[in-house]
Structure formats: structure tokens, C-alpha cells
């Protein structure tokens, strides 16, 4: 078997694995309401597989440098969420999602121009969350979450979006370098697909509630990126990626437990 054919088959397999993972997580998100759905959506559903496949092709130093580029881009995602949440109250899904994606692209492009350190990336995230979380608070709740009826193109759309992202990241990483790969790996595929699919069906405010509830989860995602940067250099890519995933899961479980405790307190 030729090396070109082996590469193509491997790439297709990677795309299929990632697409299946994202579709499964998205279906869980739809069925669990805005709060739990947001916690699922802010797990490393698309970035995780992208970095895993990058780690198969590159050394730990490449992954660590990519993580440094990803860390400030995480702040761009929260600005994207804020842009969508505000616009979704009055405008169509196409306008709201398109403007949010444009905001992400502009901010991520600006972030890419700088050589980031771990401390600088954490500071940018801290400032961003301090600004955006209070602004997102009014959009986190809706009176009732509408029933979602899936359409025939939902799964193909989500699968094609994430499979394309993985293909681009994996095939171009060798010549664009770790910094650009780190930016591309963090493109918010899950948020984008939720905006495009849910908004026309259940309306802007309920969809905005899912996105707005993801703010705290994105904070944990930023911490996971920082953990990955440090851990891959100390322990290797496999352990570093595993610790980053564990950070995300523990953070989101803590958010879920804290929210459940507060709801019980209100009922009492």
C-alpha cells in the first residue's frame, strides 16, 4: 500500500472518529437543556481530537507551543458567545451567528499576531471573563426550553463541519506551524453548529441561553489549555492531553454540582 493511500485512509478514519464524537455530544446537548447542554458543549469535543491527532504527528514541544497560541484564542470564543447572545434576541440566526463568527475571526487574527507567554494568556482570559460573564448573565435563563425536533441534515452538517476542521488542522500543521495549528484547533465548531441548527428551530433567546451558560465552562477550558501546555513539556503529550481533559471534566462536574446545590437550596 502506497504512503499516500495510507495517509488518506488514516485521515478519513480520524475525521470519522471525531465527527462521531461531536455528533453524539451535540445530541446530548440538545436533550439536556441549556445548563447541562452548555457544560457538554464546553468540553474539548472538537479541540481535543484535533490536538490528539496533532500529537500523533508532532512532538511535545509542538503541542506545547500550539497550546500557548490556543490560550488567548479561548478568550475570542467568549467574545463570540457574547456577540451572538446579544444579537440573537432580535436578529435572525444567519445574522447573529455570522456576526459572532466574524467577531471570533477578527479577534483570533489579532491574537495570532503576538508571541504569547503562559502568564499573558491567562491574564487575557481572566480580563475577558471578568468583562463578559456579567454581561452574559441576563441571557442565561429562558422561561421554557422549546422541544427540539431534529431535521435530516443536522447530523451531516455537524459531521462535515468537524471533519473538515480536523482535516485542515492535520494536513496543514506541518507547514503552518504550531501557532497557526493552535488557533485553528480552537475554532468553535460546537458553538457554531448549535447556533446554525438551534436558532431557526427554537428561536434566538433559548439558543442564546445555551451559549451564555457556556461561559463558565469556557473558563475551565482555558485552564485545561494551560495545564496541557505545562504538562506536555513535563510528562509528554499523552499524559499532558489526559490531564487537560481531566481538568475540563472536573471543572464542569464542579459547576454542575454547584448549580444543583443552589437549586436544592432555593427549593428548601
ABEGO torsion letter per residue (X at the ends): XBAAAAAAAAAAAAAAAAAAAAAAAAAAAAAAEAAAAAAAAABBAAAAAAAAAAAAABBAAAAAAAAAAAAAAAAAAAAAAAAAAAAAAABBAAAAAAAAAAAAAAAAAAAAABBBBAAAAAAAAAAAAAAAAAAAAAAABBABBBBBBBBAAAAAAAAAAAAAAAAAAAAAAAAAEAAAAAAAAABBAAAAAAAAAAAAAAEAAAAAAAAAAAAAAAAAAAAAAAAAAAAAAAAEAAAAAAAAAAAAAAAAAAAAAAAAAAAAAAAX
